[in-house]
Amino acid sequence: METTIEVKNLSKSYGRIKAAENLNISVNRGEAFGLLGANGAGKSTTIECILGTKKQDKGTISLLGMNPLTDRKKLFEQVGVQFQETNYQDKIKVAELCQVTSALYKTSLDYITLLEQFGLSKKFKNYVSELSGGQRQRLFLVLALIPNPKILFLDELTTGLDVKARREVWNRLVTLKEKGITIFLASHYLEEIEILCDRIMILKKGESIFEGTVKEAIALSPYEKLEDAYLWYTDEEDENESL
C-alpha cells in the first residue's frame, strides 16, 4: 500500500514548551488519519511542520515521497489545505476568490461544480465577508479541493456548521476517500472522527498518548464510547472536575 505521509521522530519546541515530541505518523493513500487533543496539545504545530510552513527541530517528514521544506513547489500542486481561520480581503466575491485560486494551479477542478456540491452555488456573487461562519468553512474546503489534491489537510473542518451541513460534508469526504485521496484531519468533533477516520492519534502536551483505530482506543480504555475514552486518555475529565 502506498504511503503518502511519513513522519519520523518529529519534535518542535518553543523555548521550554514542547509542542511536538518524537511523533511518528504513517498514513496510506485513501486513508483518513485523525489528530485529537485539547487546545495547546500540539495539533496545529504538528500539521504546520508536516506541511513545511514551520521547520521542525528534529525528525524527518515526507509527503508523497517529497520533503515539504525543499519540494514546496512540486507539493503545492498536489496538497490541499483547509485552515480553521483564514483571512481574505473584505471586498472579494466568492466567484472571484475561486477564480484566483484556480489560476494558481496548472490543472484544477471546476469550482462551479464544487460550489454546487457544498451548497454554495447561490452565493456565487456574494462577498466572502457576507457569508456565515459555516458557509465560509464550506468555501475554504472548496478552495482546498480546487487543485484536485492527492492529500487533503483539514483543521477543525465543520466548526460552525449545522447538523445537516456537517453530515453532507462528511458524506462528501467519504466519497473522496473512496477515490484515493488521503485525508489528515484535526478535529474536536468526536463523531466526525468516528465517521471519517481509519486511525487516530491523541496528543497531550506534544506527546502521542495513543495511536490506532477508534475501536482500539475504546477497547484499551475502561469505557464504551469514544468521548469517555478520549477524556480518560487526556485526563480532561479530572481537570474539568477540579475547576
Order of alpha helices (4+ residues) and beta strands (2+ residues): beta-beta-beta-alpha-beta-alpha-beta-alpha-alpha-alpha-beta-alpha-beta-alpha-beta-beta-alpha-alpha-alpha
